[in-house]
Amino acid sequence: MGITRTELFTSKQNEFAQIAKVFGHPARLAILEVLLKSNTCICGDLVEELGLAQSTISQHLKELKTANIIKGNIEGTSVCYCINEEKWFELKANFNELFDRYPNPKDCC
């Protein structure tokens, strides 16, 4: 049996690609923007804020939570979500490391 394509890449490259997929949907970016703007946990306000169906928001929250980008706490009958600071700063460092590798040449292509 042949190797899978992901086995050709480092674990860091594979993890980075998975995170990029999570960031690859505009609804997830909108959810993150709301959480970042509020700078606190959000409990159920996302439906009104984004105008998307609850089921759609729940699906995207699940993806963000699975990627550990957000965390959720149960408060009464609802779940409140906020940015997972530790993961957020790790991702920021990883993206910055990649972007900082570009030497910014004046004559390119």
KELUM-516423 format. One record per residue (C-alpha): x, y, z; residue number from 1. Coordinates in steps of 0.05 Angstrom, whole numbers, plus 5000, padded with zeros to 4 digits. Each point is the difference from the previous one (the first is absolute). Example, Ala and Ser with C-alpha at 12.3 -4.5 7.8 and 13.67 -1.06 7.14 Angstrom:
2
{X:5246 | Y:4910 | Z:5156 | resi:1} .
{X:5027 | Y:5069 | Z:4987 | resi:2} .
This chain:
109
{X:5000 | Y:5000 | Z:5000 | resi:1} .
{X:5027 | Y:5069 | Z:4981 | resi:2} .
{X:5011 | Y:5056 | Z:5048 | resi:3} .
{X:4949 | Y:5055 | Z:5006 | resi:4} .
{X:5018 | Y:5069 | Z:4976 | resi:5} .
{X:4998 | Y:5029 | Z:5070 | resi:6} .
{X:5057 | Y:4953 | Z:5019 | resi:7} .
{X:5044 | Y:5037 | Z:4951 | resi:8} .
{X:4996 | Y:5063 | Z:5043 | resi:9} .
{X:5021 | Y:5017 | Z:5070 | resi:10} .
{X:4950 | Y:4997 | Z:5057 | resi:11} .
{X:5007 | Y:5076 | Z:5006 | resi:12} .
{X:4982 | Y:5009 | Z:4926 | resi:13} .
{X:4941 | Y:4953 | Z:5006 | resi:14} .
{X:4974 | Y:5035 | Z:5063 | resi:15} .
{X:5009 | Y:5068 | Z:4966 | resi:16} .
{X:4960 | Y:4976 | Z:4940 | resi:17} .
{X:4944 | Y:4975 | Z:5044 | resi:18} .
{X:4996 | Y:5067 | Z:5036 | resi:19} .
{X:5000 | Y:5036 | Z:4934 | resi:20} .
{X:4939 | Y:4959 | Z:4980 | resi:21} .
{X:4965 | Y:5022 | Z:5063 | resi:22} .
{X:5015 | Y:5073 | Z:4983 | resi:23} .
{X:4977 | Y:4986 | Z:4929 | resi:24} .
{X:4926 | Y:5013 | Z:5011 | resi:25} .
{X:4972 | Y:5071 | Z:5004 | resi:26} .
{X:4949 | Y:4980 | Z:5054 | resi:27} .
{X:5056 | Y:4976 | Z:5045 | resi:28} .
{X:5038 | Y:5064 | Z:4989 | resi:29} .
{X:4938 | Y:5040 | Z:5016 | resi:30} .
{X:4990 | Y:4960 | Z:5064 | resi:31} .
{X:5073 | Y:5013 | Z:5020 | resi:32} .
{X:4992 | Y:5074 | Z:4985 | resi:33} .
{X:4940 | Y:5005 | Z:5045 | resi:34} .
{X:5036 | Y:4963 | Z:5056 | resi:35} .
{X:5062 | Y:5044 | Z:4991 | resi:36} .
{X:4958 | Y:5064 | Z:4999 | resi:37} .
{X:4961 | Y:4981 | Z:5063 | resi:38} .
{X:5064 | Y:4982 | Z:5037 | resi:39} .
{X:4957 | Y:4956 | Z:5045 | resi:40} .
{X:4961 | Y:4935 | Z:4996 | resi:41} .
{X:4939 | Y:5000 | Z:4955 | resi:42} .
{X:4937 | Y:4962 | Z:5019 | resi:43} .
{X:4948 | Y:4993 | Z:4945 | resi:44} .
{X:5009 | Y:5069 | Z:4969 | resi:45} .
{X:5032 | Y:4974 | Z:4937 | resi:46} .
{X:4935 | Y:4983 | Z:4964 | resi:47} .
{X:4976 | Y:5072 | Z:5006 | resi:48} .
{X:5069 | Y:5029 | Z:4986 | resi:49} .
{X:5014 | Y:4960 | Z:4937 | resi:50} .
{X:4931 | Y:4986 | Z:4973 | resi:51} .
{X:5015 | Y:4926 | Z:4989 | resi:52} .
{X:4958 | Y:4941 | Z:5022 | resi:53} .
{X:5016 | Y:4972 | Z:5069 | resi:54} .
{X:5017 | Y:4932 | Z:4969 | resi:55} .
{X:5050 | Y:5033 | Z:4953 | resi:56} .
{X:5033 | Y:5039 | Z:5056 | resi:57} .
{X:5002 | Y:4937 | Z:5043 | resi:58} .
{X:5035 | Y:4962 | Z:4944 | resi:59} .
{X:5053 | Y:5054 | Z:4993 | resi:60} .
{X:5009 | Y:5007 | Z:5075 | resi:61} .
{X:5013 | Y:4926 | Z:5003 | resi:62} .
{X:5055 | Y:5005 | Z:4947 | resi:63} .
{X:5032 | Y:5058 | Z:5036 | resi:64} .
{X:4996 | Y:4963 | Z:5066 | resi:65} .
{X:5028 | Y:4936 | Z:4970 | resi:66} .
{X:5059 | Y:5040 | Z:4975 | resi:67} .
{X:5008 | Y:5027 | Z:5071 | resi:68} .
{X:4995 | Y:5072 | Z:4974 | resi:69} .
{X:4941 | Y:5014 | Z:5046 | resi:70} .
{X:4977 | Y:4970 | Z:5065 | resi:71} .
{X:4931 | Y:4993 | Z:5028 | resi:72} .
{X:4973 | Y:5001 | Z:5071 | resi:73} .
{X:4931 | Y:4977 | Z:5020 | resi:74} .
{X:4961 | Y:5054 | Z:5036 | resi:75} .
{X:4931 | Y:4978 | Z:5019 | resi:76} .
{X:4965 | Y:4973 | Z:4938 | resi:77} .
{X:5048 | Y:5032 | Z:4950 | resi:78} .
{X:5072 | Y:4995 | Z:4979 | resi:79} .
{X:5042 | Y:5063 | Z:5001 | resi:80} .
{X:5058 | Y:5005 | Z:4951 | resi:81} .
{X:5064 | Y:5040 | Z:5001 | resi:82} .
{X:5069 | Y:5000 | Z:4967 | resi:83} .
{X:5049 | Y:4949 | Z:5027 | resi:84} .
{X:5056 | Y:5049 | Z:5015 | resi:85} .
{X:5055 | Y:4948 | Z:5003 | resi:86} .
{X:4983 | Y:4971 | Z:4932 | resi:87} .
{X:4986 | Y:5069 | Z:4970 | resi:88} .
{X:5071 | Y:5025 | Z:5016 | resi:89} .
{X:5030 | Y:4934 | Z:4977 | resi:90} .
{X:4965 | Y:5007 | Z:4933 | resi:91} .
{X:5020 | Y:5073 | Z:4995 | resi:92} .
{X:5073 | Y:4981 | Z:5011 | resi:93} .
{X:4996 | Y:4945 | Z:4948 | resi:94} .
{X:4968 | Y:5045 | Z:4947 | resi:95} .
{X:5049 | Y:5056 | Z:5015 | resi:96} .
{X:5059 | Y:4952 | Z:4995 | resi:97} .
{X:4977 | Y:4979 | Z:4931 | resi:98} .
{X:4986 | Y:5071 | Z:4975 | resi:99} .
{X:5065 | Y:5027 | Z:5030 | resi:100} .
{X:5040 | Y:4951 | Z:4956 | resi:101} .
{X:4985 | Y:5043 | Z:4939 | resi:102} .
{X:5061 | Y:5043 | Z:4989 | resi:103} .
{X:4961 | Y:5054 | Z:4963 | resi:104} .
{X:5045 | Y:5007 | Z:4940 | resi:105} .
{X:4992 | Y:5061 | Z:4955 | resi:106} .
{X:5006 | Y:4961 | Z:4935 | resi:107} .
{X:4958 | Y:4938 | Z:5003 | resi:108} .
{X:4971 | Y:4964 | Z:4939 | resi:109} .
